[in-house]
């Protein structure tokens, strides 16, 4: 190659790089590869651009698992109604996007209007009007989500302080079949007749609901967090006995404790925490239906644990329902084998896994001495380090020292299986934040 020819090739390469860079700069692209469309007159209100306003990384600020199709919505869905979900952002950020799910719908779900805003914090459906943003999907206010699928909104500029209650509202004009929902939200949300998506007064929202509907995720572009921790579990993680509206589920309290530690200068990771608990969930067995409601931990792990933005650690607290709900005596080796499969899947994605021992439940109607023996066998393997990368010993922390087969009375919600608010606080308090450091191993 001559020197002149070499200069020509180099000049061509430089021109190509500049052209590609310009194209990237001028194109607003979705995180994860979904192309953004050109904005029309349906662009978000208050001058909010779909382009992120600052640097940072995308992390999960809130999430919930789709559980099934809501009873009573099999034909009409919630056609002609606005659904205002109240969710709690444990971390902060400068841009937001949401995930909507039609996993259990039998036909396409058409959303013609969606918004995000801050709650006024007074326990009503009222929104802070200055925070109201219209959401778009590929540049359009309308999105059609096929049955069994989900959709992620465009990013919208909105500075969300950590600890904020966020209102995510959707309107669907047409029947879509069963509404995909999470039944044990421990949070009151709202429904209004007609399209009240951007109503800030909250007045049209005359119906209250204990469910989360359609929405399964809120991600933020954040400078507060360097990654996401996913807590994957059953009703104990779901916080089924925690105080409604108080965000006293143990993952909420863990998120607050982790943020406080970072702010005080402790050398712990800056992570957000999201909750992927489903009441009644098992490691091995699905619920009924097609697609299966309350899908097994093995079946939903990829969707609910691995798909969050910039996941670093998965915390697993699962297995007690495999013992309680098995019509025969559960095989501890199968439960342990299932848990090890989850760990291998996480390791294949470079993630660390912290696992919890199973807490006692004598006094619960499902307790038997044989089931107690299975629980102890599973815990023995977990404590021996043959299942997880690190262990949080909830059994030891919450059991009654005078009868270790039972929860300590002040940590017991009263059903002898689920913790009280004090019990959830104890779970978050004894979690060793140092276990969140480091990456998953290739193989145990």
LOKE-474360 format. One record per residue (C-alpha): residue in three letters; y, x, z. Coordinates in Angstrom, 2 decimals, padded with zeros to 5 digits, always signed. Each point is the difference from the previous one (the first is absolute). Layout:
{type = ala y = Y x = X z = Z};
...
//
This chain:
{type = unk y = +000.00 x = +000.00 z = +000.00};
{type = unk y = +003.45 x = +001.39 z = -000.97};
{type = unk y = +002.83 x = +000.14 z = +002.52};
{type = unk y = +001.96 x = -002.55 z = -002.05};
{type = unk y = -003.01 x = -002.33 z = -000.10};
{type = unk y = -000.43 x = +000.41 z = +003.77};
{type = unk y = +003.62 x = -000.99 z = +000.65};
{type = unk y = -000.47 x = -003.05 z = -002.20};
{type = unk y = -003.07 x = -001.15 z = +001.93};
{type = unk y = +001.77 x = +000.60 z = +003.32};
{type = unk y = +003.03 x = -002.01 z = -001.17};
{type = unk y = -002.26 x = -002.86 z = -001.08};
{type = unk y = -001.73 x = -000.05 z = +003.39};
{type = unk y = +003.34 x = -000.04 z = +001.84};
{type = unk y = +001.18 x = -002.89 z = -002.16};
{type = unk y = -003.20 x = -001.93 z = +000.71};
{type = unk y = +000.34 x = +000.50 z = +003.77};
{type = unk y = +003.63 x = -001.18 z = -000.09};
{type = unk y = -000.94 x = -003.08 z = -002.01};
{type = unk y = -002.80 x = -000.96 z = +002.40};
{type = unk y = +002.26 x = +000.58 z = +003.01};
{type = unk y = +002.65 x = -002.26 z = -001.48};
{type = unk y = -002.55 x = -002.72 z = -000.65};
{type = unk y = -001.23 x = +000.18 z = +003.58};
{type = unk y = +003.54 x = -000.10 z = +001.32};
{type = unk y = +000.86 x = -003.10 z = -002.05};
{type = unk y = -003.19 x = -001.93 z = +000.73};
{type = unk y = -000.55 x = -001.77 z = +003.29};
{type = unk y = -003.70 x = +000.28 z = +000.66};
{type = unk y = -002.08 x = -001.68 z = +002.65};
{type = unk y = -001.79 x = +002.04 z = +002.60};
{type = unk y = -003.65 x = +000.15 z = -001.00};
{type = unk y = +000.71 x = -000.18 z = -003.71};
{type = unk y = +001.22 x = -003.58 z = -000.51};
{type = unk y = +002.84 x = +000.08 z = -002.52};
{type = unk y = +003.26 x = -001.70 z = +000.95};
{type = unk y = +001.60 x = -002.23 z = -002.60};
{type = unk y = +003.66 x = -000.18 z = -000.91};
{type = unk y = +001.97 x = -002.21 z = +002.40};
{type = unk y = +001.29 x = -003.33 z = -001.31};
{type = unk y = +002.31 x = -002.56 z = +001.57};
{type = unk y = -002.75 x = -000.50 z = +002.61};
{type = unk y = +000.85 x = +003.34 z = +001.61};
{type = unk y = +000.03 x = +000.08 z = +003.82};
{type = unk y = +003.01 x = -001.37 z = +001.82};
{type = unk y = +002.68 x = +001.98 z = +001.85};
{type = unk y = -000.05 x = +002.82 z = -002.55};
{type = unk y = -003.46 x = +001.13 z = +001.11};
{type = unk y = -001.63 x = +002.24 z = -002.59};
{type = unk y = -003.73 x = +000.30 z = -000.42};
{type = unk y = +000.52 x = +003.77 z = -000.08};
{type = unk y = -000.60 x = +001.69 z = +003.37};
{type = unk y = +003.28 x = +000.99 z = +001.62};
{type = unk y = -001.09 x = +003.22 z = +001.64};
{type = unk y = -002.63 x = +002.64 z = +000.28};
{type = unk y = -002.99 x = -000.36 z = +002.30};
{type = unk y = -003.58 x = -001.10 z = -000.43};
{type = unk y = -001.64 x = -003.39 z = -000.22};
{type = unk y = -001.85 x = -000.96 z = +003.17};
{type = unk y = -001.50 x = -003.19 z = +001.37};
{type = unk y = +002.41 x = -001.74 z = +002.38};
{type = unk y = -002.14 x = -003.12 z = +000.55};
{type = unk y = -003.23 x = -001.37 z = -001.38};
{type = unk y = -002.66 x = -002.60 z = +000.54};
{type = unk y = -003.42 x = -000.60 z = -001.52};
{type = unk y = -000.73 x = -003.00 z = -002.23};
{type = unk y = -002.72 x = -001.95 z = +001.83};
{type = unk y = -000.86 x = -003.08 z = -002.05};
{type = unk y = +001.21 x = -003.18 z = -001.66};
{type = unk y = +002.05 x = -002.24 z = +002.26};
{type = unk y = -001.78 x = -003.29 z = +000.79};
{type = unk y = +001.79 x = -003.03 z = -001.44};
{type = unk y = +001.56 x = +001.93 z = -002.88};
{type = unk y = -003.03 x = -000.03 z = -002.27};
{type = unk y = +001.65 x = -002.14 z = -002.71};
{type = unk y = +003.76 x = +000.22 z = +000.18};
{type = unk y = +000.55 x = +003.26 z = +001.81};
{type = unk y = +003.58 x = -000.19 z = +001.26};
{type = unk y = +001.55 x = -001.16 z = -003.26};
{type = unk y = +003.62 x = -001.07 z = +000.31};
{type = unk y = +000.48 x = +001.79 z = +003.34};
{type = unk y = +001.75 x = +003.12 z = +001.19};
{type = unk y = -002.04 x = +002.20 z = +002.34};
{type = unk y = +002.05 x = +002.18 z = +002.36};
{type = unk y = -002.19 x = +002.64 z = +001.65};
{type = unk y = +001.35 x = +001.84 z = +003.03};
{type = unk y = -001.25 x = +003.60 z = +000.20};
{type = unk y = +000.95 x = +002.94 z = +002.22};
{type = unk y = +000.95 x = +003.38 z = -001.46};
{type = unk y = -001.08 x = +002.69 z = +002.45};
{type = unk y = +001.71 x = +002.71 z = -002.04};
{type = unk y = +003.29 x = +000.12 z = -001.88};
{type = unk y = +001.01 x = +000.74 z = -003.57};
{type = unk y = +002.61 x = -000.37 z = -002.73};
{type = unk y = -001.93 x = -001.89 z = -002.69};
{type = unk y = -002.72 x = -002.62 z = +000.26};
{type = unk y = -002.81 x = -001.50 z = -002.03};
{type = unk y = -002.63 x = -002.61 z = +000.84};
{type = unk y = -003.58 x = -000.79 z = -000.98};
{type = unk y = -001.08 x = -003.58 z = -000.73};
{type = unk y = -003.68 x = -000.95 z = -000.15};
{type = unk y = -001.86 x = -002.74 z = -001.85};
{type = unk y = -003.38 x = +001.39 z = +001.01};
{type = unk y = -001.41 x = -003.38 z = +000.99};
{type = unk y = +001.78 x = -002.13 z = -002.60};
{type = unk y = -002.10 x = -001.76 z = -002.63};
{type = unk y = +002.73 x = +000.00 z = -002.62};
{type = unk y = +003.10 x = +002.06 z = -000.78};
{type = unk y = +002.74 x = -000.07 z = +002.65};
{type = unk y = +003.47 x = -000.38 z = -001.49};
{type = unk y = +002.87 x = +001.23 z = +002.18};
{type = unk y = +003.36 x = -000.81 z = -001.60};
{type = unk y = +002.24 x = +001.13 z = +002.84};
{type = unk y = -000.47 x = +002.53 z = +002.81};
{type = unk y = +002.40 x = +001.55 z = +002.47};
{type = unk y = +000.21 x = +002.42 z = +002.89};
{type = unk y = +002.51 x = -000.10 z = +002.87};
{type = unk y = +000.38 x = +000.83 z = +003.67};
{type = unk y = -000.73 x = -002.63 z = +002.61};
{type = unk y = +002.90 x = -000.91 z = +002.26};
{type = unk y = -002.41 x = +000.64 z = +002.86};
{type = unk y = +000.46 x = -003.36 z = +001.70};
{type = unk y = -003.52 x = -001.30 z = -000.58};
{type = unk y = +000.98 x = -002.20 z = -002.95};
{type = unk y = -000.27 x = +000.27 z = -003.78};
{type = unk y = +003.66 x = +001.04 z = -000.28};
{type = unk y = +000.82 x = +003.17 z = -001.94};
{type = unk y = +002.83 x = +002.50 z = +000.17};
{type = unk y = +001.82 x = -001.08 z = -003.19};
{type = unk y = +001.33 x = +003.47 z = -000.74};
{type = unk y = -003.54 x = +001.37 z = -000.17};
{type = unk y = -001.36 x = -002.61 z = -002.43};
{type = unk y = -001.51 x = +001.59 z = -003.12};
{type = unk y = -001.69 x = -001.67 z = -002.93};
{type = unk y = -003.26 x = +001.73 z = -000.91};
{type = unk y = -001.18 x = +000.72 z = -003.52};
{type = unk y = -003.31 x = +000.93 z = -001.58};
{type = unk y = +000.29 x = +002.24 z = -003.06};
{type = unk y = +003.63 x = -001.08 z = -000.15};
{type = unk y = -000.71 x = -003.74 z = +000.05};
{type = unk y = +000.37 x = -002.47 z = +002.86};
{type = unk y = -003.26 x = -001.64 z = -001.09};
{type = unk y = -003.44 x = +001.49 z = +000.45};
{type = unk y = -003.38 x = -001.50 z = -000.85};
{type = unk y = -002.79 x = +001.42 z = +002.16};
{type = unk y = -003.51 x = -000.63 z = -001.39};
{type = unk y = -002.69 x = -001.34 z = +002.31};
{type = unk y = -001.49 x = +002.85 z = +002.02};
{type = unk y = +002.95 x = +002.33 z = -000.65};
{type = unk y = +003.21 x = +001.16 z = +001.67};
{type = unk y = +003.48 x = +001.01 z = -001.12};
{type = unk y = +002.52 x = +002.54 z = +001.30};
{type = unk y = +003.72 x = -000.75 z = -000.30};
{type = unk y = +002.62 x = +002.32 z = -001.38};
{type = unk y = +001.78 x = +002.14 z = +002.57};
{type = unk y = +003.24 x = -001.50 z = +001.28};
{type = unk y = +002.75 x = +001.84 z = +001.86};
{type = unk y = +000.08 x = -001.20 z = +003.59};
{type = unk y = +000.51 x = +002.17 z = +003.07};
{type = unk y = -002.56 x = -001.25 z = +002.52};
{type = unk y = +000.35 x = +001.32 z = +003.57};
{type = unk y = -003.28 x = +000.55 z = +001.84};
{type = unk y = -000.96 x = -002.87 z = +002.27};
{type = unk y = +001.50 x = -002.61 z = -002.34};
{type = unk y = -001.52 x = -003.43 z = -000.58};
{type = unk y = +000.00 x = -000.51 z = -003.76};
{type = unk y = -000.18 x = -003.33 z = -001.85};
{type = unk y = -002.04 x = +000.03 z = -003.21};
{type = unk y = +000.31 x = -003.29 z = -001.85};
{type = unk y = -001.80 x = -001.27 z = -003.10};
{type = unk y = +000.21 x = -003.18 z = -002.05};
{type = unk y = -002.78 x = -001.30 z = -002.23};
{type = unk y = +000.68 x = -003.09 z = -002.15};
{type = unk y = -003.54 x = -000.64 z = -001.22};
{type = unk y = -003.47 x = -000.50 z = +001.57};
{type = unk y = -002.00 x = +003.20 z = +000.37};
{type = unk y = -003.03 x = -001.02 z = +002.04};
{type = unk y = -000.80 x = +001.56 z = +003.38};
{type = unk y = +002.83 x = +001.92 z = +001.66};
{type = unk y = -000.98 x = +003.54 z = +000.95};
{type = unk y = +000.87 x = +000.31 z = +003.67};
{type = unk y = -000.39 x = +001.86 z = +003.28};
{type = unk y = -000.68 x = -002.61 z = +002.70};
{type = unk y = +000.62 x = +001.92 z = +003.24};
{type = unk y = +003.50 x = +001.33 z = -000.60};
{type = unk y = +001.19 x = -000.32 z = +003.62};
{type = unk y = +003.36 x = -000.65 z = -001.61};
{type = unk y = +001.69 x = -003.28 z = -000.93};
{type = unk y = +000.97 x = -000.34 z = -003.66};
{type = unk y = +001.53 x = -002.93 z = -001.88};
{type = unk y = -000.34 x = -002.37 z = -002.97};
{type = unk y = +002.66 x = -002.07 z = -001.80};
{type = unk y = -000.26 x = -002.66 z = -002.69};
{type = unk y = +001.54 x = +001.09 z = -003.29};
{type = unk y = +001.48 x = +003.34 z = -000.96};
{type = unk y = +001.84 x = +001.29 z = +003.08};
{type = unk y = -000.86 x = +003.61 z = -000.71};
{type = unk y = +003.50 x = +001.34 z = +000.49};
{type = unk y = +001.14 x = -002.49 z = +002.62};
{type = unk y = +001.38 x = +002.00 z = +002.94};
{type = unk y = +000.56 x = -002.89 z = +002.42};
{type = unk y = -003.69 x = -000.67 z = +000.56};
{type = unk y = +000.75 x = -003.73 z = +000.21};
{type = unk y = -002.42 x = -001.10 z = -002.78};
{type = unk y = -002.88 x = +001.79 z = +001.74};
{type = unk y = -001.18 x = -002.91 z = +002.12};
{type = unk y = -003.71 x = +000.95 z = +000.07};
{type = unk y = -001.31 x = +002.80 z = +002.20};
{type = unk y = -003.27 x = +001.82 z = -000.64};
{type = unk y = -002.08 x = +002.60 z = +001.88};
{type = unk y = -001.16 x = +001.49 z = -003.31};
{type = unk y = +001.17 x = +002.71 z = -002.37};
{type = unk y = -000.32 x = -001.23 z = -003.58};
{type = unk y = -000.13 x = +001.97 z = -003.25};
{type = unk y = +001.84 x = +003.08 z = +001.30};
{type = unk y = -002.25 x = +002.88 z = +001.08};
{type = unk y = +002.30 x = +003.01 z = +000.03};
{type = unk y = +003.54 x = +001.29 z = +000.53};
{type = unk y = +000.62 x = +003.59 z = -001.08};
{type = unk y = +003.21 x = +001.92 z = +000.60};
{type = unk y = +001.49 x = +003.10 z = -001.56};
{type = unk y = +000.42 x = +001.90 z = +003.24};
{type = unk y = +001.46 x = +003.16 z = +001.43};
{type = unk y = -001.37 x = -000.94 z = +003.43};
{type = unk y = -003.68 x = +000.47 z = -000.84};
{type = unk y = -002.02 x = +002.59 z = -001.87};
{type = unk y = -003.05 x = -002.18 z = -000.53};
{type = unk y = -001.91 x = -003.10 z = +001.05};
{type = unk y = -002.64 x = -000.58 z = +002.68};
{type = unk y = -002.29 x = -002.96 z = -000.74};
{type = unk y = -001.65 x = -001.69 z = +002.98};
{type = unk y = -003.15 x = -001.71 z = -001.28};
{type = unk y = -001.82 x = -002.40 z = +002.28};
{type = unk y = -000.90 x = -003.47 z = +001.22};
{type = unk y = +001.66 x = -002.58 z = +002.27};
{type = unk y = +000.87 x = +002.63 z = +002.60};
{type = unk y = +002.07 x = +001.83 z = -002.62};
{type = unk y = +001.22 x = -003.34 z = -001.40};
{type = unk y = +001.39 x = -000.65 z = +003.49};
{type = unk y = -001.44 x = -003.49 z = +000.20};
{type = unk y = +000.81 x = -000.42 z = +003.72};
{type = unk y = +003.39 x = +001.74 z = -000.03};
{type = unk y = +003.18 x = -001.96 z = +000.71};
{type = unk y = +001.22 x = -001.86 z = -003.08};
{type = unk y = +003.15 x = +001.49 z = -001.50};
{type = unk y = +000.10 x = +002.97 z = +002.38};
{type = unk y = -001.68 x = +002.64 z = -002.22};
{type = unk y = -002.29 x = +001.01 z = +002.85};
{type = unk y = -003.00 x = +000.78 z = -002.18};
{type = unk y = -001.18 x = +003.48 z = +000.89};
{type = unk y = +000.85 x = +001.49 z = -003.45};
{type = unk y = +003.59 x = -001.27 z = +000.44};
{type = unk y = +000.20 x = +001.69 z = +003.37};
{type = unk y = -001.56 x = +003.17 z = -001.40};
{type = unk y = +002.67 x = +000.08 z = -002.72};
{type = unk y = +002.75 x = -000.28 z = +002.61};
{type = unk y = -001.54 x = +002.70 z = +002.15};
{type = unk y = -000.34 x = +002.35 z = -002.97};
{type = unk y = +003.62 x = -000.54 z = -001.04};
{type = unk y = +001.21 x = +000.60 z = +003.57};
{type = unk y = -001.99 x = +003.24 z = +000.15};
{type = unk y = +001.55 x = +001.21 z = -003.26};
{type = unk y = +003.52 x = -000.89 z = +001.18};
{type = unk y = -000.55 x = +001.90 z = +003.25};
{type = unk y = -000.88 x = +003.15 z = -001.93};
{type = unk y = -003.75 x = +000.05 z = +000.58};
{type = unk y = -002.03 x = +001.81 z = -002.65};
{type = unk y = -001.82 x = -003.04 z = -001.35};
{type = unk y = -000.21 x = -001.32 z = -003.57};
{type = unk y = +002.73 x = -002.32 z = -001.28};
{type = unk y = -002.19 x = -002.86 z = -001.15};
{type = unk y = +000.41 x = -003.72 z = -000.40};
{type = unk y = -002.84 x = -002.25 z = +001.23};
{type = unk y = -001.35 x = -003.07 z = -001.78};
{type = unk y = -002.53 x = -002.56 z = +001.23};
{type = unk y = -003.05 x = -000.94 z = -002.08};
{type = unk y = -001.90 x = -001.96 z = +002.64};
{type = unk y = -001.91 x = -003.21 z = -000.75};
{type = unk y = -001.29 x = -002.20 z = +002.80};
{type = unk y = -003.78 x = -000.25 z = -000.13};
{type = unk y = -000.32 x = +002.93 z = -002.40};
{type = unk y = -003.26 x = +001.92 z = -000.17};
{type = unk y = -000.91 x = +003.40 z = -001.39};
{type = unk y = -002.99 x = -001.26 z = -001.93};
{type = unk y = +000.07 x = -003.77 z = -000.62};
{type = unk y = +002.29 x = -002.11 z = -002.19};
{type = unk y = +001.07 x = -003.53 z = +000.75};
{type = unk y = -000.85 x = -002.91 z = -002.27};
{type = unk y = +001.46 x = -000.83 z = -003.39};
{type = unk y = +000.68 x = +001.77 z = -003.27};
{type = unk y = +001.99 x = +002.14 z = +000.30};
{type = unk y = -001.28 x = +000.42 z = +003.54};
{type = unk y = +002.35 x = -001.12 z = +002.73};
{type = unk y = +000.40 x = +002.47 z = +002.85};
{type = unk y = -001.50 x = +002.71 z = -002.19};
{type = unk y = -001.96 x = +002.72 z = +001.79};
{type = unk y = +001.63 x = +003.25 z = +000.98};
{type = unk y = -002.09 x = +001.75 z = -002.62};
{type = unk y = +001.14 x = -002.43 z = -002.67};
{type = unk y = +003.72 x = -000.03 z = +000.76};
{type = unk y = +000.57 x = +003.63 z = +001.01};
{type = unk y = +001.30 x = +001.12 z = -003.40};
{type = unk y = +002.43 x = -002.90 z = -000.25};
{type = unk y = +001.19 x = -000.23 z = +003.60};
{type = unk y = -000.18 x = +003.61 z = +001.21};
{type = unk y = +000.23 x = +002.38 z = -002.93};
{type = unk y = +002.55 x = -001.71 z = -002.26};
{type = unk y = +003.08 x = +000.37 z = +002.23};
{type = unk y = +002.69 x = +002.47 z = -001.04};
{type = unk y = -000.46 x = +003.55 z = +001.23};
{type = unk y = -002.77 x = -000.75 z = +002.49};
{type = unk y = -000.73 x = +002.96 z = +002.29};
{type = unk y = -002.28 x = -001.40 z = +002.72};
{type = unk y = -002.27 x = -003.02 z = +000.38};
{type = unk y = -000.75 x = -001.26 z = +003.51};
{type = unk y = -003.18 x = -002.10 z = +000.18};
{type = unk y = -000.81 x = -002.43 z = +002.82};
{type = unk y = -002.87 x = -002.02 z = -001.40};
{type = unk y = -003.58 x = -000.88 z = +000.90};
{type = unk y = +000.00 x = -002.43 z = +002.91};
{type = unk y = -000.35 x = -003.05 z = -002.29};
{type = unk y = -003.05 x = +001.57 z = -001.64};
{type = unk y = -001.53 x = -000.15 z = +003.47};
{type = unk y = +001.31 x = -003.43 z = +001.03};
{type = unk y = -000.44 x = -001.92 z = -003.24};
{type = unk y = -003.39 x = +001.25 z = -001.12};
{type = unk y = -002.50 x = -002.88 z = +000.46};
{type = unk y = -002.57 x = +002.62 z = +000.91};
{type = unk y = +000.44 x = +003.13 z = +002.03};
{type = unk y = +002.25 x = +002.35 z = -001.96};
{type = unk y = -001.35 x = +003.37 z = -001.11};
{type = unk y = +002.29 x = +002.68 z = +001.47};
{type = unk y = -001.04 x = +002.47 z = -002.70};
{type = unk y = +001.18 x = -002.36 z = -002.74};
{type = unk y = +003.36 x = -000.48 z = +001.71};
{type = unk y = +000.40 x = +003.75 z = +000.42};
{type = unk y = -001.08 x = +000.54 z = -003.61};
{type = unk y = +002.64 x = -002.45 z = -001.18};
{type = unk y = +002.70 x = +001.73 z = +002.01};
{type = unk y = -001.04 x = +003.37 z = -001.41};
{type = unk y = +000.29 x = -001.45 z = -003.52};
{type = unk y = +003.61 x = -000.99 z = +000.74};
{type = unk y = +000.70 x = +003.51 z = +001.24};
{type = unk y = -001.47 x = +001.55 z = -003.14};
{type = unk y = +002.18 x = -002.24 z = -002.17};
{type = unk y = +003.09 x = +001.06 z = +001.96};
{type = unk y = -000.98 x = +003.68 z = -000.24};
{type = unk y = -000.38 x = -000.35 z = -003.76};
{type = unk y = +003.71 x = -000.86 z = -000.03};
{type = unk y = +000.92 x = +002.92 z = +002.28};
{type = unk y = +000.65 x = -002.20 z = +003.03};
{type = unk y = -000.70 x = +000.59 z = +003.66};
{type = unk y = -001.87 x = -002.72 z = +001.93};
{type = unk y = +000.50 x = -000.79 z = +003.67};
{type = unk y = -002.59 x = -002.41 z = +001.37};
{type = unk y = -000.12 x = -002.16 z = +003.11};
{type = unk y = -002.83 x = -000.68 z = +002.41};
{type = unk y = -000.98 x = -003.65 z = +000.35};
{type = unk y = +001.38 x = -001.67 z = +003.10};
{type = unk y = -002.19 x = -001.97 z = +002.45};
{type = unk y = -000.39 x = -003.78 z = -000.19};
{type = unk y = -002.24 x = -001.19 z = +002.84};
{type = unk y = +001.09 x = -003.49 z = +001.00};
{type = unk y = +000.54 x = -001.00 z = -003.63};
{type = unk y = -002.35 x = -002.75 z = -001.14};
{type = unk y = -001.68 x = +002.35 z = -002.49};
{type = unk y = -000.84 x = +002.73 z = +002.49};
{type = unk y = -003.63 x = +000.87 z = +000.71};
{type = unk y = -001.57 x = +003.08 z = +001.58};
{type = unk y = -001.56 x = +000.88 z = -003.37};
{type = unk y = +003.36 x = -000.17 z = -001.77};
{type = unk y = +001.51 x = +002.13 z = +002.74};
{type = unk y = -002.65 x = +002.62 z = -000.72};
{type = unk y = +000.95 x = +000.00 z = -003.71};
{type = unk y = +003.68 x = +000.45 z = +000.87};
{type = unk y = -000.82 x = +002.98 z = +002.21};
{type = unk y = -002.15 x = +001.59 z = -002.72};
{type = unk y = +002.83 x = -000.29 z = -002.52};
{type = unk y = +002.49 x = +001.42 z = +002.50};
{type = unk y = -002.29 x = +002.91 z = +000.80};
{type = unk y = -000.02 x = +001.07 z = -003.65};
{type = unk y = +003.77 x = -000.40 z = -000.26};
{type = unk y = +000.65 x = +002.04 z = +003.15};
{type = unk y = -002.39 x = +002.71 z = -001.16};
{type = unk y = +002.26 x = +000.62 z = -003.00};
{type = unk y = -002.60 x = -001.05 z = -002.54};
{type = unk y = +002.05 x = -002.78 z = -001.61};
{type = unk y = +003.76 x = +000.73 z = -000.06};
{type = unk y = +002.30 x = +003.01 z = -000.23};
{type = unk y = +001.56 x = -000.92 z = +003.36};
{type = unk y = -000.67 x = -002.67 z = +002.60};
{type = unk y = +002.18 x = -002.35 z = +002.06};
{type = unk y = -002.05 x = -001.29 z = +002.93};
{type = unk y = +001.21 x = -003.57 z = +000.45};
{type = unk y = -003.21 x = -000.86 z = +001.86};
{type = unk y = +000.70 x = +002.52 z = +002.74};
{type = unk y = +003.69 x = -000.90 z = +000.18};
{type = unk y = -000.37 x = -003.77 z = +000.34};
{type = unk y = -003.33 x = -000.58 z = +001.75};
{type = unk y = -000.23 x = -001.13 z = +003.59};
{type = unk y = -000.79 x = +003.09 z = +002.11};
{type = unk y = -002.07 x = -002.20 z = +002.34};
{type = unk y = -001.96 x = -001.64 z = -002.85};
{type = unk y = +000.22 x = +002.05 z = -003.21};
{type = unk y = -001.63 x = -002.79 z = -002.01};
{type = unk y = +003.20 x = -002.04 z = +000.40};
{type = unk y = +003.67 x = +000.40 z = -000.83};
{type = unk y = +002.21 x = +000.78 z = +002.97};
{type = unk y = +001.41 x = -003.39 z = +001.13};
{type = unk y = +003.66 x = +000.79 z = -000.69};
{type = unk y = -000.90 x = +001.28 z = -003.47};
{type = unk y = -002.05 x = -003.15 z = -000.78};
{type = unk y = +001.65 x = -002.89 z = -001.87};
{type = unk y = -002.42 x = -002.32 z = +001.76};
{type = unk y = -002.71 x = -000.29 z = -002.66};
{type = unk y = -001.61 x = +003.30 z = +001.13};
{type = unk y = +000.11 x = +001.43 z = -003.51};
{type = unk y = +003.64 x = +000.32 z = -001.06};
{type = unk y = +002.65 x = +001.90 z = +001.95};
{type = unk y = +003.10 x = -001.49 z = +001.57};
{type = unk y = +003.47 x = +001.27 z = -000.91};
{type = unk y = -000.45 x = +002.54 z = +002.80};
{type = unk y = -003.33 x = +001.01 z = -001.49};
{type = unk y = +001.53 x = +000.49 z = -003.44};
{type = unk y = +002.73 x = +002.11 z = +001.58};
{type = unk y = -002.68 x = +002.11 z = +001.70};
{type = unk y = -001.74 x = +000.57 z = -003.34};
{type = unk y = +003.20 x = +001.30 z = -001.57};
{type = unk y = +000.85 x = +002.09 z = +003.07};
{type = unk y = -003.29 x = +001.93 z = +000.13};
{type = unk y = -000.09 x = +000.74 z = -003.74};
{type = unk y = +000.35 x = +003.78 z = -000.38};
{type = unk y = +002.78 x = +000.41 z = -002.56};
{type = unk y = -001.22 x = +003.54 z = -000.64};
{type = unk y = -003.10 x = -001.40 z = -001.69};
{type = unk y = +002.23 x = -001.16 z = -002.88};
{type = unk y = +000.62 x = +003.62 z = -001.02};
{type = unk y = -002.05 x = +001.61 z = -002.73};
{type = unk y = -001.94 x = -001.24 z = -003.02};
{type = unk y = -003.46 x = -001.51 z = -000.35};
{type = unk y = -003.00 x = +002.22 z = -000.42};
{type = unk y = -002.02 x = +000.07 z = -003.19};
{type = unk y = -003.14 x = -000.98 z = +001.92};
{type = unk y = -000.99 x = -000.42 z = +003.61};
//
